[in-house]
Amino acid sequence: MVKKQKSGVVGVVMAVVFLLSCALPAQAFEVGARGYYWWPDFSADLRVDKNSIKGTTFSAEDDLGMDDESYASVEAFGGIGRHHISVMYTKADYSGDKRLNQPVVFMGKNYIVGTRVKSDLEFTMIDAEYRYDVLDLENVLAGFSIGIIGKIKYLEGEVKLKGGGHDESETFKAPIPMLGLGVHVGILADILEARAKIAGIGYSGNKFYEGQADISLTPFPFIDIYAGYKIMKLDIDDISDVYADIEFKGPYIGVSVSF
């Protein structure tokens, strides 16, 4: 099942790259695909209610024993002139196995102290992003640009707790519109470049933001190698009875092929 899912994702990315290459006119300066690998520090405080029964706020690390994980993202992108678009897919899975050191109410069920609880927390994220360069000095010296970003992050998650005779899970889904800024600075012609961007939104007690910065090296034509740092914060207030304060932050590396 996992292999089929990964194959499907690769197929979607390849299809997007192909469609971008067909849709953009001949003067398009870039179309390609990028892969990242991220090592984020992870923290999450969660609460799940059920039928007006208020749940317990618990720590995914301290109470459930979830550890940091690393995972990949894949992205297809294209651009013409001041216009840039991209679609990125990320999937993250966390799991824990620990005896509770405090009582937990989860989806209306009571998990008492000392209960061995096996837990899972899964995220699927699809990011569709558009950037328009309001200032474009790419033909001046090594290049410099500032762009306005509009994006939609589709977030789908699931949290599961199993133990003490209970086996409960809850899913939450949300399309999240975000606005932000992006900066590109050429350091050494087309060989060494720096990029940074930040985007976010807040509404009805929910807050989402993410930012990243990296340095890219182009050792060969069409190939870029990246190294950078990324942070993502999700404050969820009652999406499908789920309340969460989740943060990811850490370094990443990546490679892209573009034409």
VEXLUMPA-950358 format. One line per 5 residues: number of its first residue (from 1); their letters; for each residue x, y, z of N, C-alpha, C, CB. Coordinates in nm, 2 decimals. Glycine has a CB too. Example, Ala and Ser with C-alpha at 12.3 -4.5 7.8 and 13.67 -1.06 7.14 Angstrom:
REM VEXLUMPA-950358
1) AS) 1.32,-0.57,0.78,1.23,-0.45,0.78,1.32,-0.33,0.78,1.13,-0.45,0.90  1.28,-0.22,0.71,1.37,-0.11,0.71,1.29,0.00,0.79,1.41,-0.06,0.57
REM end
This chain:
REM VEXLUMPA-950358
1) MVKKQ) 0.08,-0.12,0.00,0.00,0.00,0.00,0.09,0.13,0.00,-0.09,0.00,0.12  0.19,0.13,0.08,0.28,0.24,0.09,0.35,0.26,-0.04,0.39,0.22,0.20  0.40,0.15,-0.11,0.46,0.16,-0.24,0.37,0.22,-0.34,0.52,0.02,-0.28  0.24,0.17,-0.34,0.15,0.23,-0.43,0.13,0.38,-0.41,0.01,0.15,-0.42  0.12,0.42,-0.29,0.10,0.56,-0.26,0.21,0.64,-0.31,0.08,0.58,-0.11
6) KSGVV) 0.34,0.60,-0.28,0.46,0.67,-0.32,0.46,0.68,-0.47,0.58,0.60,-0.27  0.43,0.57,-0.54,0.43,0.57,-0.69,0.32,0.67,-0.74,0.40,0.43,-0.74  0.21,0.67,-0.67,0.11,0.77,-0.71,0.15,0.91,-0.70,-0.02,0.75,-0.64  0.22,0.94,-0.59,0.27,1.08,-0.57,0.38,1.11,-0.67,0.34,1.09,-0.43  0.47,1.02,-0.70,0.57,1.05,-0.81,0.50,1.07,-0.94,0.67,0.93,-0.82
11) GVVMA) 0.40,0.99,-0.97,0.32,1.01,-1.09,0.26,1.15,-1.10,0.22,0.90,-1.11  0.20,1.19,-0.99,0.14,1.33,-0.99,0.24,1.44,-1.01,0.06,1.35,-0.86  0.35,1.43,-0.95,0.46,1.53,-0.96,0.51,1.53,-1.11,0.58,1.50,-0.87  0.53,1.41,-1.17,0.58,1.41,-1.31,0.47,1.46,-1.40,0.61,1.26,-1.34  0.34,1.44,-1.37,0.24,1.49,-1.45,0.23,1.64,-1.44,0.10,1.43,-1.41
16) VVFLL) 0.25,1.70,-1.32,0.25,1.84,-1.31,0.36,1.91,-1.38,0.26,1.88,-1.16  0.48,1.85,-1.37,0.60,1.90,-1.44,0.57,1.90,-1.59,0.72,1.82,-1.41  0.51,1.79,-1.65,0.48,1.78,-1.79,0.38,1.88,-1.83,0.43,1.64,-1.82  0.28,1.90,-1.75,0.17,2.00,-1.78,0.23,2.14,-1.78,0.05,1.99,-1.69  0.32,2.17,-1.68,0.38,2.30,-1.67,0.46,2.33,-1.80,0.46,2.31,-1.55
21) SCALP) 0.54,2.23,-1.84,0.63,2.25,-1.95,0.55,2.27,-2.08,0.72,2.13,-1.97  0.43,2.21,-2.09,0.34,2.23,-2.21,0.26,2.36,-2.20,0.24,2.11,-2.22  0.22,2.40,-2.08,0.14,2.51,-2.06,0.22,2.64,-2.07,0.06,2.51,-1.93  0.34,2.65,-2.03,0.42,2.77,-2.03,0.48,2.79,-2.17,0.53,2.77,-1.92  0.47,2.91,-2.22,0.52,2.94,-2.35,0.67,2.92,-2.36,0.49,3.07,-2.39
26) AQAFE) 0.72,2.93,-2.49,0.86,2.90,-2.51,0.96,2.99,-2.44,0.89,2.91,-2.66  0.92,3.11,-2.40,1.01,3.20,-2.34,1.02,3.18,-2.19,0.97,3.35,-2.36  0.94,3.08,-2.14,0.95,3.05,-1.99,1.09,3.02,-1.95,0.86,2.92,-1.96  1.13,3.07,-1.84,1.27,3.06,-1.80,1.30,2.94,-1.72,1.32,3.18,-1.73  1.19,2.88,-1.66,1.22,2.77,-1.57,1.10,2.67,-1.55,1.26,2.82,-1.43
31) VGARG) 1.13,2.54,-1.55,1.03,2.44,-1.52,1.11,2.32,-1.47,0.94,2.40,-1.64  1.06,2.26,-1.36,1.14,2.15,-1.30,1.08,2.08,-1.18,1.28,2.20,-1.27  1.16,2.00,-1.11,1.11,1.93,-1.00,1.22,1.94,-0.89,1.08,1.78,-1.03  1.18,1.93,-0.76,1.27,1.95,-0.65,1.23,1.85,-0.54,1.26,2.09,-0.59  1.33,1.80,-0.47,1.31,1.71,-0.36,1.39,1.76,-0.24,1.36,1.56,-0.40
36) YYWWP) 1.32,1.75,-0.12,1.38,1.80,0.00,1.38,1.68,0.10,1.30,1.91,0.07  1.47,1.68,0.19,1.47,1.59,0.31,1.49,1.68,0.43,1.58,1.48,0.30  1.40,1.67,0.53,1.39,1.76,0.64,1.41,1.68,0.77,1.25,1.83,0.64  1.49,1.74,0.87,1.51,1.68,1.00,1.45,1.78,1.11,1.66,1.65,1.02  1.32,1.78,1.12,1.27,1.88,1.22,1.26,1.83,1.36,1.13,1.93,1.17
41) DFSAD) 1.29,1.92,1.45,1.25,1.90,1.59,1.10,1.91,1.60,1.32,2.00,1.69  1.03,1.82,1.67,0.89,1.82,1.67,0.83,1.83,1.81,0.84,1.68,1.61  0.73,1.91,1.83,0.66,1.93,1.95,0.51,1.94,1.92,0.71,2.05,2.04  0.42,1.88,2.01,0.28,1.89,1.98,0.20,1.87,2.11,0.23,1.78,1.88  0.11,1.96,2.14,0.02,1.95,2.25,-0.12,1.93,2.18,0.02,2.07,2.35
46) LRVDK) -0.19,1.82,2.22,-0.31,1.78,2.15,-0.43,1.77,2.25,-0.29,1.65,2.08  -0.55,1.79,2.20,-0.67,1.76,2.28,-0.78,1.72,2.18,-0.71,1.88,2.36  -0.85,1.62,2.20,-0.96,1.57,2.12,-1.09,1.55,2.20,-0.92,1.44,2.04  -1.19,1.63,2.17,-1.32,1.62,2.23,-1.41,1.52,2.16,-1.39,1.76,2.24  -1.52,1.49,2.23,-1.62,1.40,2.16,-1.76,1.42,2.23,-1.58,1.25,2.17
51) NSIKG) -1.86,1.45,2.15,-2.00,1.46,2.20,-2.00,1.55,2.33,-2.05,1.32,2.23  -1.94,1.67,2.32,-1.94,1.77,2.43,-1.86,1.72,2.55,-2.08,1.79,2.47  -1.79,1.61,2.54,-1.70,1.57,2.65,-1.56,1.63,2.62,-1.69,1.41,2.66  -1.52,1.72,2.70,-1.39,1.78,2.68,-1.27,1.69,2.71,-1.37,1.91,2.77  -1.18,1.68,2.62,-1.07,1.59,2.63,-0.95,1.65,2.71,-1.01,1.55,2.50
56) TTFSA) -0.85,1.57,2.74,-0.73,1.62,2.81,-0.63,1.67,2.72,-0.68,1.51,2.90  -0.57,1.78,2.75,-0.45,1.83,2.67,-0.33,1.75,2.71,-0.43,1.98,2.69  -0.27,1.68,2.61,-0.15,1.60,2.64,-0.04,1.63,2.55,-0.19,1.45,2.64  0.08,1.60,2.59,0.20,1.62,2.51,0.23,1.49,2.43,0.32,1.66,2.59  0.25,1.51,2.29,0.28,1.39,2.21,0.42,1.33,2.25,0.28,1.43,2.06
61) EDDLG) 0.51,1.42,2.29,0.65,1.37,2.33,0.65,1.31,2.47,0.75,1.48,2.31  0.61,1.40,2.56,0.62,1.36,2.71,0.52,1.25,2.75,0.61,1.48,2.79  0.40,1.26,2.71,0.30,1.17,2.75,0.28,1.05,2.67,0.16,1.24,2.76  0.31,1.06,2.54,0.29,0.95,2.45,0.42,0.89,2.40,0.21,0.99,2.33  0.53,0.95,2.42,0.66,0.90,2.38,0.70,0.91,2.24,0.67,0.76,2.42
66) MDDES) 0.64,1.00,2.17,0.67,1.02,2.03,0.81,1.09,2.01,0.56,1.10,1.95  0.89,1.04,1.92,1.02,1.10,1.89,1.02,1.18,1.76,1.12,0.99,1.89  1.13,1.26,1.75,1.15,1.33,1.62,1.16,1.23,1.51,1.27,1.42,1.63  1.12,1.27,1.39,1.13,1.19,1.27,1.18,1.28,1.16,0.99,1.13,1.23  1.23,1.22,1.05,1.28,1.29,0.93,1.20,1.24,0.81,1.43,1.28,0.91
71) YASVE) 1.17,1.32,0.71,1.09,1.28,0.60,1.12,1.37,0.48,0.94,1.28,0.64  1.06,1.33,0.37,1.09,1.40,0.24,0.97,1.47,0.19,1.13,1.30,0.13  0.99,1.57,0.11,0.89,1.65,0.03,0.93,1.64,-0.11,0.87,1.79,0.09  0.83,1.64,-0.20,0.86,1.65,-0.35,0.78,1.77,-0.40,0.82,1.52,-0.42  0.84,1.84,-0.50,0.78,1.96,-0.55,0.79,1.97,-0.70,0.84,2.08,-0.48
76) AFGGI) 0.69,2.02,-0.77,0.70,2.05,-0.91,0.68,2.20,-0.92,0.59,1.97,-1.00  0.76,2.27,-1.01,0.75,2.41,-1.02,0.77,2.46,-1.16,0.86,2.48,-0.92  0.73,2.58,-1.18,0.75,2.65,-1.31,0.74,2.80,-1.30,0.65,2.59,-1.41  0.79,2.87,-1.40,0.78,3.02,-1.39,0.80,3.08,-1.53,0.88,3.07,-1.30  0.75,3.20,-1.54,0.77,3.28,-1.66,0.76,3.42,-1.62,0.66,3.25,-1.77
81) GRHHI) 0.87,3.49,-1.65,0.88,3.63,-1.61,0.87,3.65,-1.46,0.77,3.71,-1.68  0.78,3.73,-1.42,0.76,3.76,-1.28,0.67,3.66,-1.21,0.70,3.90,-1.26  0.61,3.56,-1.28,0.52,3.47,-1.23,0.58,3.33,-1.20,0.40,3.45,-1.33  0.55,3.27,-1.08,0.61,3.15,-1.04,0.50,3.06,-0.97,0.73,3.16,-0.95  0.49,2.94,-1.01,0.39,2.85,-0.94,0.46,2.72,-0.90,0.28,2.81,-1.04
86) SVMYT) 0.41,2.65,-0.79,0.46,2.53,-0.75,0.36,2.45,-0.68,0.59,2.55,-0.66  0.38,2.31,-0.67,0.29,2.22,-0.60,0.38,2.13,-0.52,0.19,2.14,-0.69  0.37,2.12,-0.39,0.45,2.03,-0.31,0.37,1.93,-0.23,0.54,2.12,-0.22  0.43,1.82,-0.21,0.36,1.71,-0.13,0.45,1.67,-0.02,0.32,1.59,-0.22  0.40,1.66,0.11,0.47,1.61,0.22,0.39,1.52,0.30,0.52,1.73,0.31
91) KADYS) 0.45,1.41,0.35,0.38,1.32,0.44,0.47,1.29,0.56,0.34,1.19,0.37  0.41,1.31,0.68,0.49,1.28,0.81,0.41,1.19,0.90,0.52,1.42,0.88  0.48,1.09,0.96,0.42,0.99,1.05,0.50,0.99,1.18,0.41,0.85,0.98  0.43,1.00,1.29,0.49,0.99,1.42,0.42,0.88,1.50,0.49,1.12,1.50  0.49,0.81,1.58,0.43,0.70,1.66,0.50,0.70,1.80,0.44,0.56,1.59
96) GDKRL) 0.42,0.65,1.90,0.47,0.64,2.03,0.42,0.51,2.10,0.43,0.76,2.12  0.49,0.47,2.21,0.45,0.35,2.28,0.50,0.37,2.43,0.51,0.21,2.22  0.40,0.41,2.52,0.44,0.45,2.65,0.33,0.43,2.75,0.49,0.60,2.65  0.37,0.40,2.87,0.27,0.40,2.98,0.24,0.54,3.03,0.31,0.31,3.10  0.11,0.57,3.04,0.07,0.71,3.08,0.11,0.74,3.22,-0.08,0.72,3.07
101) NQPVV) 0.16,0.87,3.23,0.20,0.92,3.37,0.09,1.02,3.42,0.33,0.98,3.36  -0.02,1.03,3.34,-0.13,1.11,3.38,-0.26,1.06,3.32,-0.11,1.26,3.35  -0.37,1.07,3.38,-0.49,1.02,3.31,-0.52,1.11,3.19,-0.61,1.03,3.41  -0.58,1.05,3.08,-0.61,1.12,2.96,-0.75,1.08,2.92,-0.51,1.08,2.85  -0.82,1.19,2.88,-0.96,1.17,2.82,-0.94,1.20,2.67,-1.07,1.26,2.89
106) FMGKN) -0.97,1.10,2.59,-0.95,1.12,2.44,-1.07,1.07,2.37,-0.82,1.04,2.40  -1.14,1.15,2.30,-1.27,1.12,2.23,-1.37,1.06,2.32,-1.24,1.02,2.11  -1.38,1.11,2.45,-1.47,1.07,2.54,-1.44,0.94,2.62,-1.60,1.04,2.48  -1.32,0.88,2.59,-1.27,0.76,2.66,-1.17,0.80,2.76,-1.22,0.66,2.55  -1.17,0.72,2.87,-1.07,0.74,2.98,-0.96,0.64,2.97,-1.14,0.73,3.12
111) YIVGT) -0.84,0.70,2.96,-0.71,0.62,2.97,-0.65,0.65,3.10,-0.62,0.65,2.84  -0.64,0.55,3.19,-0.60,0.58,3.33,-0.45,0.57,3.34,-0.66,0.47,3.42  -0.39,0.62,3.45,-0.25,0.63,3.47,-0.20,0.48,3.47,-0.22,0.69,3.61  -0.08,0.46,3.41,-0.02,0.33,3.40,-0.06,0.25,3.28,-0.05,0.25,3.52  -0.16,0.30,3.20,-0.21,0.23,3.08,-0.10,0.24,2.97,-0.34,0.28,3.03
116) RVKSD) -0.07,0.13,2.91,0.02,0.13,2.80,-0.05,0.17,2.68,0.09,-0.01,2.78  -0.01,0.28,2.62,-0.08,0.34,2.50,0.01,0.34,2.38,-0.14,0.48,2.54  -0.04,0.28,2.27,0.03,0.30,2.14,-0.04,0.41,2.07,0.03,0.16,2.07  0.03,0.50,2.01,-0.02,0.62,1.95,0.04,0.64,1.81,-0.01,0.74,2.04  -0.04,0.71,1.73,0.01,0.75,1.60,-0.05,0.89,1.57,-0.04,0.65,1.49
121) LEFTM) 0.04,0.97,1.50,0.00,1.10,1.46,0.05,1.12,1.31,0.05,1.22,1.55  -0.04,1.13,1.22,0.00,1.14,1.08,-0.05,1.27,1.02,-0.07,1.02,1.00  0.04,1.32,0.93,0.00,1.44,0.85,0.03,1.42,0.70,0.09,1.56,0.90  -0.06,1.47,0.62,-0.04,1.48,0.48,-0.07,1.63,0.44,-0.14,1.39,0.40  0.03,1.69,0.37,0.02,1.83,0.34,0.05,1.84,0.19,0.12,1.91,0.42
126) IDAEY) -0.04,1.92,0.12,-0.02,1.95,-0.02,-0.03,2.11,-0.03,-0.13,1.89,-0.11  0.08,2.16,-0.08,0.10,2.31,-0.09,0.09,2.35,-0.24,0.23,2.36,-0.03  0.00,2.44,-0.27,-0.01,2.50,-0.40,0.02,2.65,-0.39,-0.15,2.48,-0.47  0.13,2.69,-0.45,0.18,2.83,-0.43,0.20,2.91,-0.56,0.31,2.82,-0.35  0.16,3.04,-0.55,0.18,3.13,-0.66,0.26,3.25,-0.60,0.05,3.18,-0.72
131) RYDVL) 0.37,3.29,-0.67,0.45,3.41,-0.63,0.46,3.50,-0.75,0.59,3.36,-0.58  0.44,3.63,-0.72,0.45,3.74,-0.82,0.56,3.83,-0.77,0.32,3.81,-0.84  0.67,3.85,-0.85,0.78,3.93,-0.82,0.75,4.08,-0.84,0.91,3.90,-0.90  0.73,4.15,-0.73,0.69,4.30,-0.74,0.82,4.38,-0.77,0.63,4.35,-0.61  0.93,4.32,-0.73,1.06,4.39,-0.76,1.15,4.28,-0.82,1.13,4.45,-0.63
136) DLENV) 1.20,4.30,-0.94,1.27,4.20,-1.01,1.40,4.27,-1.07,1.19,4.13,-1.12  1.51,4.24,-1.01,1.64,4.29,-1.06,1.73,4.18,-1.10,1.71,4.38,-0.95  1.67,4.07,-1.16,1.75,3.95,-1.19,1.86,3.98,-1.29,1.66,3.85,-1.24  1.85,4.09,-1.37,1.95,4.12,-1.47,2.05,4.22,-1.42,1.88,4.17,-1.60  2.04,4.26,-1.29,2.14,4.35,-1.23,2.23,4.28,-1.14,2.06,4.46,-1.16
141) LAGFS) 2.36,4.29,-1.17,2.47,4.22,-1.09,2.43,4.07,-1.08,2.48,4.28,-0.95  2.43,4.02,-0.96,2.40,3.87,-0.94,2.25,3.85,-0.93,2.48,3.82,-0.82  2.17,3.95,-0.93,2.03,3.93,-0.92,1.97,3.95,-0.78,1.99,3.79,-0.97  1.84,4.00,-0.78,1.77,4.03,-0.66,1.62,4.04,-0.69,1.83,4.15,-0.58  1.54,3.98,-0.61,1.39,3.99,-0.63,1.32,3.98,-0.50,1.34,3.89,-0.74
146) IGIIG) 1.20,4.04,-0.49,1.11,4.03,-0.38,0.97,4.00,-0.44,1.10,4.16,-0.30  0.91,3.90,-0.39,0.78,3.85,-0.44,0.67,3.84,-0.34,0.79,3.72,-0.51  0.55,3.86,-0.38,0.43,3.84,-0.29,0.38,3.70,-0.32,0.32,3.94,-0.33  0.36,3.63,-0.21,0.32,3.48,-0.21,0.17,3.47,-0.17,0.41,3.40,-0.12  0.10,3.39,-0.25,-0.03,3.34,-0.22,-0.03,3.19,-0.23,-0.14,3.41,-0.31
151) KIKYL) -0.08,3.12,-0.13,-0.08,2.98,-0.13,-0.19,2.92,-0.06,0.05,2.93,-0.08  -0.22,2.79,-0.09,-0.32,2.71,-0.02,-0.25,2.59,0.03,-0.45,2.68,-0.11  -0.25,2.57,0.16,-0.20,2.44,0.22,-0.32,2.35,0.26,-0.11,2.47,0.34  -0.32,2.24,0.19,-0.43,2.14,0.23,-0.37,2.05,0.34,-0.48,2.06,0.11  -0.42,2.05,0.46,-0.37,1.97,0.57,-0.47,1.86,0.60,-0.34,2.06,0.69
156) EGEVK) -0.42,1.74,0.61,-0.51,1.63,0.65,-0.43,1.55,0.76,-0.55,1.54,0.53  -0.49,1.53,0.87,-0.42,1.46,0.98,-0.51,1.36,1.05,-0.37,1.56,1.08  -0.44,1.27,1.12,-0.51,1.17,1.20,-0.43,1.14,1.33,-0.53,1.04,1.12  -0.50,1.14,1.44,-0.44,1.10,1.57,-0.51,0.98,1.62,-0.45,1.22,1.67  -0.43,0.88,1.67,-0.48,0.75,1.72,-0.43,0.72,1.86,-0.45,0.64,1.62
161) LKGGG) -0.51,0.67,1.94,-0.47,0.61,2.07,-0.53,0.48,2.09,-0.51,0.71,2.19  -0.44,0.38,2.13,-0.49,0.24,2.15,-0.43,0.19,2.28,-0.45,0.15,2.03  -0.52,0.15,2.37,-0.47,0.09,2.50,-0.58,0.09,2.60,-0.35,0.17,2.55  -0.57,0.01,2.70,-0.67,0.00,2.81,-0.81,-0.04,2.76,-0.68,0.13,2.87  -0.81,-0.12,2.65,-0.94,-0.16,2.60,-1.00,-0.06,2.50,-1.03,-0.19,2.71
166) HDESE) -0.93,0.05,2.47,-0.99,0.15,2.38,-0.90,0.15,2.25,-0.99,0.29,2.45  -0.96,0.18,2.14,-0.89,0.20,2.02,-0.96,0.31,1.94,-0.89,0.06,1.93  -0.92,0.43,1.96,-0.99,0.55,1.91,-0.90,0.63,1.81,-1.04,0.64,2.02  -0.96,0.69,1.72,-0.89,0.78,1.62,-0.98,0.89,1.57,-0.84,0.69,1.50  -0.92,1.00,1.54,-0.99,1.11,1.49,-0.91,1.18,1.37,-1.02,1.22,1.60
171) TFKAP) -0.98,1.22,1.27,-0.92,1.28,1.16,-0.96,1.43,1.15,-0.95,1.22,1.02  -0.87,1.51,1.09,-0.90,1.65,1.08,-0.85,1.70,0.94,-0.85,1.74,1.19  -0.93,1.78,0.87,-0.89,1.83,0.74,-0.92,1.98,0.73,-0.97,1.75,0.63  -0.83,2.05,0.66,-0.85,2.19,0.64,-0.77,2.24,0.52,-0.81,2.26,0.77  -0.84,2.32,0.43,-0.76,2.39,0.33,-0.73,2.53,0.40,-0.85,2.41,0.20
176) IPMLG) -0.60,2.56,0.40,-0.55,2.68,0.47,-0.50,2.78,0.37,-0.45,2.65,0.57  -0.57,2.89,0.34,-0.51,3.00,0.26,-0.41,3.08,0.33,-0.62,3.09,0.20  -0.30,3.11,0.27,-0.19,3.18,0.33,-0.13,3.29,0.24,-0.07,3.08,0.37  -0.08,3.40,0.30,-0.02,3.51,0.23,0.12,3.53,0.29,-0.10,3.64,0.24  0.22,3.57,0.20,0.35,3.59,0.25,0.44,3.67,0.15,0.41,3.46,0.28
181) LGVHV) 0.57,3.66,0.18,0.67,3.73,0.10,0.79,3.63,0.07,0.72,3.86,0.17  0.85,3.65,-0.04,0.97,3.57,-0.07,1.08,3.66,-0.13,0.93,3.47,-0.18  1.20,3.63,-0.09,1.32,3.71,-0.13,1.42,3.61,-0.20,1.38,3.78,-0.01  1.48,3.66,-0.31,1.59,3.59,-0.38,1.71,3.68,-0.39,1.54,3.53,-0.51  1.82,3.63,-0.35,1.94,3.71,-0.36,2.05,3.63,-0.44,1.99,3.76,-0.22
186) GILAD) 2.10,3.68,-0.55,2.21,3.62,-0.62,2.34,3.66,-0.55,2.21,3.66,-0.76  2.43,3.56,-0.52,2.55,3.59,-0.45,2.67,3.59,-0.55,2.57,3.49,-0.33  2.67,3.48,-0.63,2.78,3.47,-0.73,2.71,3.42,-0.86,2.88,3.36,-0.68  2.68,3.52,-0.94,2.62,3.49,-1.08,2.51,3.39,-1.06,2.72,3.45,-1.18  2.51,3.29,-1.14,2.41,3.18,-1.13,2.46,3.06,-1.06,2.36,3.14,-1.27
191) ILEAR) 2.57,3.08,-0.98,2.63,2.96,-0.91,2.59,2.95,-0.77,2.78,2.97,-0.92  2.58,3.06,-0.70,2.55,3.06,-0.56,2.44,3.16,-0.53,2.67,3.10,-0.47  2.33,3.12,-0.47,2.21,3.20,-0.45,2.15,3.18,-0.31,2.10,3.18,-0.55  2.08,3.28,-0.26,2.01,3.26,-0.13,1.86,3.30,-0.15,2.08,3.36,-0.02  1.78,3.22,-0.08,1.63,3.24,-0.09,1.57,3.23,0.05,1.57,3.13,-0.18
196) AKIAG) 1.47,3.31,0.07,1.39,3.30,0.20,1.25,3.34,0.17,1.45,3.40,0.30  1.16,3.27,0.25,1.02,3.31,0.23,0.94,3.28,0.36,0.95,3.23,0.12  0.83,3.35,0.38,0.75,3.33,0.50,0.61,3.35,0.46,0.79,3.43,0.62  0.51,3.27,0.51,0.37,3.29,0.48,0.29,3.24,0.60,0.33,3.20,0.36  0.17,3.30,0.62,0.09,3.26,0.73,-0.05,3.32,0.72,0.16,3.30,0.86
201) IGYSG) -0.13,3.29,0.82,-0.27,3.34,0.83,-0.32,3.31,0.98,-0.36,3.28,0.73  -0.41,3.39,1.02,-0.48,3.36,1.15,-0.63,3.40,1.14,-0.41,3.45,1.26  -0.71,3.31,1.19,-0.85,3.33,1.19,-0.92,3.24,1.29,-0.91,3.31,1.05  -1.03,3.30,1.36,-1.11,3.22,1.45,-1.03,3.14,1.55,-1.21,3.13,1.38  -0.92,3.19,1.60,-0.84,3.12,1.70,-0.74,3.02,1.64,-0.93,3.04,1.79
206) NKFYE) -0.75,3.01,1.51,-0.65,2.92,1.44,-0.54,3.01,1.38,-0.72,2.84,1.32  -0.41,2.96,1.40,-0.30,3.04,1.34,-0.21,2.94,1.27,-0.23,3.11,1.46  -0.16,2.97,1.16,-0.07,2.89,1.08,0.04,2.98,1.02,-0.15,2.81,0.97  0.16,2.94,1.03,0.27,3.01,0.96,0.38,2.92,0.94,0.31,3.14,1.04  0.46,2.95,0.84,0.58,2.87,0.81,0.68,2.96,0.74,0.55,2.75,0.72
211) GQADI) 0.81,2.93,0.76,0.91,3.01,0.69,1.03,2.92,0.67,0.95,3.13,0.78  1.11,2.96,0.57,1.23,2.88,0.54,1.33,2.97,0.47,1.20,2.76,0.45  1.46,2.94,0.48,1.57,3.01,0.42,1.68,2.91,0.38,1.63,3.12,0.51  1.73,2.92,0.26,1.84,2.83,0.22,1.94,2.90,0.13,1.78,2.71,0.15  2.05,2.83,0.11,2.15,2.86,0.02,2.16,2.75,-0.09,2.29,2.88,0.09
216) SLTPF) 2.16,2.79,-0.21,2.17,2.69,-0.32,2.30,2.71,-0.40,2.05,2.70,-0.41  2.35,2.60,-0.44,2.47,2.59,-0.52,2.44,2.52,-0.65,2.59,2.51,-0.45  2.48,2.57,-0.77,2.46,2.51,-0.90,2.59,2.46,-0.95,2.39,2.62,-0.99  2.63,2.34,-0.92,2.76,2.29,-0.96,2.76,2.25,-1.11,2.80,2.17,-0.88  2.64,2.22,-1.16,2.63,2.18,-1.30,2.50,2.25,-1.36,2.62,2.03,-1.32
221) PFIDI) 2.50,2.27,-1.49,2.38,2.33,-1.55,2.26,2.24,-1.52,2.40,2.34,-1.70  2.15,2.31,-1.49,2.02,2.24,-1.46,2.00,2.18,-1.33,1.99,2.14,-1.57  2.11,2.17,-1.24,2.11,2.11,-1.11,2.14,2.20,-1.00,2.20,1.98,-1.11  2.05,2.22,-0.90,2.08,2.30,-0.78,2.08,2.21,-0.66,1.97,2.41,-0.77  2.17,2.24,-0.57,2.18,2.17,-0.44,2.15,2.27,-0.33,2.32,2.10,-0.42
226) YAGYK) 2.06,2.24,-0.24,2.01,2.33,-0.13,2.05,2.28,0.00,1.86,2.35,-0.14  2.07,2.38,0.10,2.08,2.35,0.24,2.02,2.47,0.31,2.23,2.33,0.28  1.93,2.44,0.41,1.86,2.55,0.47,1.79,2.51,0.60,1.76,2.61,0.38  1.70,2.59,0.65,1.63,2.57,0.78,1.49,2.61,0.76,1.70,2.66,0.89  1.40,2.53,0.81,1.26,2.55,0.80,1.18,2.54,0.93,1.20,2.46,0.69
231) IMKLD) 1.08,2.63,0.95,1.00,2.62,1.07,0.85,2.63,1.02,1.03,2.74,1.17  0.77,2.55,1.09,0.62,2.55,1.06,0.55,2.54,1.19,0.58,2.43,0.97  0.45,2.62,1.21,0.37,2.63,1.34,0.22,2.62,1.30,0.40,2.76,1.42  0.15,2.53,1.37,0.01,2.51,1.35,-0.06,2.52,1.48,-0.02,2.37,1.28  -0.15,2.62,1.50,-0.23,2.63,1.62,-0.38,2.60,1.57,-0.22,2.77,1.68
236) IDDIS) -0.43,2.48,1.61,-0.56,2.44,1.56,-0.66,2.45,1.67,-0.56,2.29,1.51  -0.77,2.53,1.65,-0.87,2.55,1.75,-1.00,2.50,1.70,-0.88,2.70,1.78  -1.03,2.37,1.74,-1.16,2.31,1.71,-1.18,2.29,1.56,-1.27,2.39,1.76  -1.10,2.20,1.50,-1.12,2.15,1.36,-1.16,2.00,1.38,-1.00,2.17,1.27  -1.29,1.97,1.36,-1.34,1.83,1.39,-1.31,1.79,1.53,-1.27,1.74,1.29
241) DVYAD) -1.33,1.88,1.63,-1.31,1.85,1.77,-1.17,1.83,1.81,-1.39,1.73,1.81  -1.07,1.87,1.72,-0.93,1.86,1.75,-0.87,2.00,1.78,-0.86,1.80,1.63  -0.80,2.00,1.89,-0.73,2.12,1.93,-0.58,2.08,1.94,-0.78,2.18,2.07  -0.49,2.17,1.88,-0.35,2.13,1.87,-0.26,2.25,1.86,-0.33,2.03,1.75  -0.15,2.24,1.92,-0.04,2.33,1.91,0.08,2.26,1.87,-0.02,2.41,2.05
246) IEFKG) 0.12,2.27,1.74,0.22,2.18,1.68,0.33,2.26,1.62,0.15,2.09,1.57  0.45,2.22,1.63,0.56,2.30,1.58,0.67,2.20,1.52,0.63,2.39,1.68  0.71,2.24,1.40,0.82,2.16,1.34,0.93,2.27,1.31,0.78,2.09,1.21  1.06,2.24,1.34,1.17,2.33,1.30,1.30,2.25,1.29,1.18,2.45,1.40  1.37,2.28,1.19,1.50,2.21,1.17,1.56,2.23,1.03,1.48,2.06,1.20
251) PYIGV) 1.68,2.17,1.01,1.75,2.19,0.88,1.69,2.09,0.78,1.90,2.16,0.90  1.72,2.13,0.65,1.69,2.04,0.54,1.79,2.05,0.43,1.55,2.08,0.48  1.80,1.95,0.35,1.88,1.96,0.22,1.79,1.93,0.11,2.00,1.86,0.23  1.83,1.96,-0.01,1.74,1.94,-0.13,1.82,1.94,-0.26,1.63,2.03,-0.13  1.76,1.89,-0.36,1.82,1.90,-0.49,1.71,1.92,-0.59,1.90,1.77,-0.53
256) SVSF) 1.74,2.00,-0.70,1.64,2.03,-0.80,1.70,2.01,-0.94,1.58,2.17,-0.78  1.61,1.98,-1.03,1.65,1.97,-1.17,1.55,2.06,-1.24,1.64,1.82,-1.23  1.60,2.16,-1.32,1.52,2.26,-1.39,1.57,2.29,-1.53,1.51,2.39,-1.31  1.48,2.33,-1.61,1.52,2.36,-1.75,1.47,2.50,-1.79,1.47,2.25,-1.85
REM end
